[in-house]
Amino acid sequence: MQYQSKLPNVGTTIFTVMGNLAQNHKALNLSQGFPNFKSDQKLIDLVTNAMNSGYNQYAPMAGNLELRVAITNKFEKLYNSSYHPDSEITMTAGATQAIFTIISTFIKPEDEVLIFRPAYDCYEPAIELNGGKTISVQLEAPHYAVDWAAVSKKINSKTKMVIINTPQNPSGTVFSKADMLQLQDLLKGTDIILLSDEVYEHIIFDDKKHQSACLFPDLKSRSFVVASFGKTFHNTGWKLGYCCAPKALMAEFQKVHQFNVFCVNHPMQKALADYLQEPEHYLKLSAFYQRKRDLFLSLIKDSRFKFTPAQGAYFQILDYSNINMENDLDFAKRLTIDHKIAAIPLSVFNADNLDHKVLRFCFAKTDDTLKKAADILNSI
Ligand SMILES: Cc1ncc(COP(=O)(O)O)c(C=O)c1O
């Protein structure tokens, strides 16, 4: 049978490649970004309660109303920013579906979408599938700071969307208020939509404050803010997320969403609506992960890996240039096979496979796993 691939250059994601390699070689898996500990039993029980109370049929298209109200309250409490539960919030099958649907809703052939590399890997295929063109701005190790003058040169009349991600996967960097103000100035007076991927909004360290796009009025007026419960409540397998946007943008999004999934998992939405009544459940997350980052880094401080502590998200970049100058993909594979620890090479997310000799390690792991990982890294 003959067919023409719509994504001829896309293969299996590096997460699957490294995950399979880790499994085949019985390696400690710090590659893919998911916790290896349990979600709160209280939340699991709330899902069972929701099922027993009849939340087993389709949810409303935008999502369970109690959950949308809980999200409205969260935005008001944390950011003093208002999203109307009736018209400005939609629940999605993870952040991934929100991102895919936002891009499909607005990007037409030849439209340009600006992203920052290294970038999470679901943006570009969605742009390509819709005929759009990815324009990237490379962030350089070790600080991955944005050169806004370089960004400004890449924005033109074809630019239809900018995608940002703070705290960022894979680099662990965080946009400052100054970054967001620069972005706001650059986009002012344009019709460019901002997709602000904020799935790690509750995982931010050293007393930094998350700079949500909703805090900046001109940015908010053009933004989709995207979030993921999987990242926040240690249940990535539930695939539940949401996005918020001003009414007119959200109405366009829902035109596509209703024929994409129509609605998402109902009992888990009801459970999360109840669970969100206690803000402490997400407010304690930064301290929880900062302790894990600090434990991991203190255990490997005398190793030959170099690092700048992650500012947010649950990934730590380690620089191995003191050890060898092998390319990062080969080194990641060798680490998995010979040393039994799996990580993600960053070149696959960079422009032109730029190789900074760094790997990404996920520290959303039990202390025991982090200690075992540190023992291996210290021996290399
Ligand atoms: C930056 C970023 N955006 C989006 C996602 C997808 O989130 P979800 O699992 O809710 O689809 C991830 C998951 O790793 C991510 O790291």
The ligand as a Gaussian input file, in Angstrom:
#p B3LYP/6-31G(d) Opt

LIG

0 1
 C        6.834000      20.992000      28.913000
 C        5.784000      19.954000      28.829000
 N        4.625000      20.257000      28.243000
 C        3.635000      19.354000      28.126000
 C        3.791000      18.071000      28.601000
 C        2.669000      17.086000      28.452000
 O        1.908000      16.990000      29.594000
 P        0.739000      15.883000      29.723000
 O        1.369000      14.630000      30.204000
 O       -0.215000      16.485000      30.693000
 O        0.148000      15.720000      28.363000
 C        4.990000      17.708000      29.218000
 C        5.198000      16.325000      29.692000
 O        6.301000      15.889000      29.915000
 C        6.004000      18.680000      29.337000
 O        7.159000      18.392000      29.941000

